[in-house]
Amino acid sequence: MNRINKKYLIYLSAIAVIFIYSCTTTGEEKYHKLVKQELAKGTKVDSLFLGISFGMTSKTFFGYCWELNKKGIISDGSNNTMVLYKVDSGLKYPASMNFYPDFIDNKISNMRVTFQYNAWAPWNKAQFADSLLPDLLHLYKKWYPAGNDFIALTNKERKTIYVKVDGNRRITLGKYDDMIVKVDFTDLLIEEKIKNQHGIK
């Protein structure tokens, strides 16, 4: 297994095990049924956001982001290790969206995204992640209106998360801490392929 696959599997474990497989029995069954149903369709849904998609090579991704940066659409994100997109409308308060992909075979297979309200502070309870999550869910329903709706899953670690599966694309929203809401885009075809290769059920 190469280093990229190891990194991806560690990440896969964090997301799939913590977010999905520790959900309530009813939620887990509903999720697995939905995934099976969507993958059986053979429909590919690769679009992510801002013109970025699954399967985009690292060279194309970096070149594309460079062009968006020159246009002032994005900038350097958290610790200069992510890409920053300012969300100034659609939410109750202005927010920051930081994102960065994982690459398998030099192609985007997963996109890690974090959101936080810009004016978050320990004393500013109105802009905690508890308020951001439902606000963001509402925005994502507008951003991704086609296909299946988000389903709520109960998880002991993260409480409630929201998952949308359309074809091979899974979108997962969940509170990370008091400040951050995490959103993950996963290509289920790649996930299934890697799980099968390494005997992960």
C-alpha positions as CSV (number, residue, x, y, z in Angstrom):
1,M,0.0,0.0,0.0
2,N,1.5,3.4,-0.9
3,R,1.7,6.3,1.4
4,I,-1.3,8.1,-0.2
5,N,-3.5,5.0,0.3
6,K,-2.4,4.7,4.0
7,K,-3.3,8.3,4.6
8,Y,-6.6,7.9,2.9
9,L,-7.4,4.8,4.9
10,I,-6.6,6.5,8.2
11,Y,-8.9,9.3,7.1
12,L,-11.5,6.8,5.9
13,S,-11.5,5.1,9.3
14,A,-12.0,8.5,11.0
15,I,-15.0,9.4,8.9
16,A,-16.6,6.0,8.1
17,V,-16.2,4.5,11.5
18,I,-16.8,7.5,13.7
19,F,-19.4,9.2,11.5
20,I,-21.3,6.3,9.9
21,Y,-20.7,2.9,11.5
22,S,-21.4,4.1,15.1
23,C,-24.8,5.5,14.2
24,T,-28.0,4.0,15.6
25,T,-29.1,0.7,14.0
26,T,-32.0,2.3,12.2
27,G,-29.9,5.1,10.8
28,E,-27.1,2.7,9.8
29,E,-29.5,0.5,7.9
30,K,-31.1,3.4,6.1
31,Y,-27.7,4.7,5.1
32,H,-26.4,1.4,3.8
33,K,-29.6,0.9,1.9
34,L,-29.3,4.3,0.3
35,V,-25.6,3.7,-0.7
36,K,-26.4,0.4,-2.2
37,Q,-29.3,1.9,-4.1
38,E,-27.3,4.8,-5.5
39,L,-24.3,2.8,-6.5
40,A,-26.5,0.3,-8.3
41,K,-27.7,3.1,-10.5
42,G,-24.3,3.5,-12.0
43,T,-24.7,7.3,-12.1
44,K,-21.6,9.4,-11.5
45,V,-22.0,12.6,-9.6
46,D,-18.6,14.2,-9.5
47,S,-19.3,17.9,-9.1
48,L,-18.2,19.4,-5.7
49,F,-18.2,23.2,-5.7
50,L,-16.6,26.2,-7.4
51,G,-16.1,24.1,-10.5
52,I,-14.0,21.5,-8.7
53,S,-14.8,17.8,-9.1
54,F,-13.9,14.3,-8.2
55,G,-11.3,12.9,-10.6
56,M,-9.5,16.3,-11.1
57,T,-5.8,15.8,-11.2
58,S,-3.5,17.6,-8.7
59,K,-2.0,19.7,-11.5
60,T,-5.4,20.7,-12.8
61,F,-6.6,21.5,-9.2
62,F,-3.7,23.6,-8.3
63,G,-3.7,25.4,-11.6
64,Y,-7.5,26.0,-11.3
65,C,-7.1,27.3,-7.8
66,W,-4.3,29.7,-8.9
67,E,-6.7,31.2,-11.4
68,L,-9.5,31.5,-8.8
69,N,-6.9,33.2,-6.5
70,K,-5.9,35.7,-9.2
71,K,-9.6,36.6,-9.6
72,G,-9.9,37.1,-5.8
73,I,-12.5,34.3,-5.4
74,I,-10.3,32.3,-3.0
75,S,-7.1,32.8,-1.0
76,D,-4.7,31.0,1.3
77,G,-6.6,29.3,4.1
78,S,-6.0,27.9,7.6
79,N,-2.2,27.8,8.3
80,N,-1.6,28.1,4.6
81,T,-2.4,24.4,4.2
82,M,-5.9,24.8,3.0
83,V,-7.8,27.0,0.5
84,L,-10.1,29.7,1.9
85,Y,-13.5,30.8,0.4
86,K,-15.4,33.5,2.1
87,V,-19.1,32.8,2.5
88,D,-20.7,36.2,2.8
89,S,-24.3,35.3,1.9
90,G,-26.7,32.5,2.6
91,L,-25.8,32.1,6.2
92,K,-27.0,34.1,9.2
93,Y,-23.5,35.5,9.7
94,P,-20.4,35.7,7.4
95,A,-18.3,32.5,7.5
96,S,-15.1,31.0,6.3
97,M,-14.9,27.8,4.3
98,N,-11.5,26.1,4.3
99,F,-11.0,23.1,2.0
100,Y,-8.4,20.8,0.7
101,P,-8.6,17.5,-1.3
102,D,-7.2,14.0,-0.8
103,F,-5.7,12.5,-4.0
104,I,-5.7,8.8,-4.9
105,D,-3.7,7.9,-8.1
106,N,-3.2,11.7,-8.4
107,K,-6.9,12.4,-8.7
108,I,-9.3,14.0,-6.2
109,S,-11.1,11.3,-4.3
110,N,-12.2,13.2,-1.2
111,M,-12.6,16.8,-0.2
112,R,-12.2,17.9,3.4
113,V,-14.0,21.1,4.3
114,T,-14.4,23.1,7.5
115,F,-16.7,26.0,8.2
116,Q,-16.8,28.6,11.0
117,Y,-18.5,31.9,11.6
118,N,-15.9,34.7,11.2
119,A,-16.9,36.4,14.5
120,W,-16.8,33.2,16.6
121,A,-15.5,33.7,20.1
122,P,-15.9,31.7,23.4
123,W,-18.3,34.4,24.6
124,N,-20.3,34.7,21.4
125,K,-22.6,31.7,21.8
126,A,-24.8,32.8,18.9
127,Q,-22.0,31.9,16.5
128,F,-21.1,28.5,18.0
129,A,-21.1,25.4,15.8
130,D,-24.4,24.4,17.3
131,S,-26.0,27.3,15.5
132,L,-23.8,27.0,12.4
133,L,-24.7,23.3,11.7
134,P,-28.5,23.8,11.0
135,D,-27.7,27.1,9.2
136,L,-25.2,25.3,7.0
137,L,-27.5,22.4,6.4
138,H,-30.1,24.8,5.1
139,L,-27.5,26.4,2.8
140,Y,-26.3,23.1,1.5
141,K,-29.9,22.1,0.6
142,K,-29.9,25.2,-1.6
143,W,-26.5,24.5,-3.0
144,Y,-27.3,20.8,-3.8
145,P,-31.1,20.7,-4.4
146,A,-31.0,17.8,-6.9
147,G,-31.2,14.1,-5.9
148,N,-31.8,12.7,-2.4
149,D,-32.3,14.8,0.6
150,F,-30.0,14.9,3.6
151,I,-30.7,12.2,6.2
152,A,-30.0,12.6,9.9
153,L,-27.9,10.0,11.7
154,T,-27.4,9.8,15.4
155,N,-23.8,9.3,16.5
156,K,-22.6,9.1,20.1
157,E,-19.3,10.9,19.3
158,R,-20.7,13.7,17.1
159,K,-24.4,13.5,18.1
160,T,-26.3,14.2,14.9
161,I,-24.7,14.3,11.5
162,Y,-26.4,14.8,8.1
163,V,-25.6,12.7,5.0
164,K,-26.6,13.1,1.4
165,V,-25.8,10.4,-1.1
166,D,-26.3,10.9,-4.9
167,G,-24.7,8.3,-7.2
168,N,-21.1,8.0,-6.1
169,R,-21.0,11.3,-4.2
170,R,-21.5,11.4,-0.4
171,I,-21.7,14.6,1.5
172,T,-21.4,14.5,5.3
173,L,-22.0,17.4,7.6
174,G,-21.3,17.3,11.3
175,K,-20.2,19.4,14.3
176,Y,-16.4,19.0,15.0
177,D,-16.1,21.2,18.1
178,D,-17.6,24.4,19.5
179,M,-16.3,26.5,16.6
180,I,-16.1,24.2,13.5
181,V,-18.5,22.3,11.4
182,K,-16.9,19.7,9.1
183,V,-18.2,18.8,5.7
184,D,-16.7,15.9,3.8
185,F,-17.2,15.0,0.1
186,T,-16.4,11.3,-0.6
187,D,-16.3,9.4,-3.9
188,L,-18.0,6.2,-2.8
189,L,-16.6,4.3,-5.8
190,I,-13.1,5.0,-4.6
191,E,-14.0,4.2,-1.0
192,E,-15.5,0.9,-1.9
193,K,-12.6,0.0,-4.1
194,I,-10.0,0.6,-1.3
195,K,-12.2,-1.1,1.3
196,N,-12.4,-4.2,-1.0
197,Q,-8.7,-4.2,-1.7
198,H,-7.8,-4.2,2.0
199,G,-10.7,-6.3,3.4
200,I,-12.5,-3.5,5.2
201,K,-16.2,-4.1,5.7
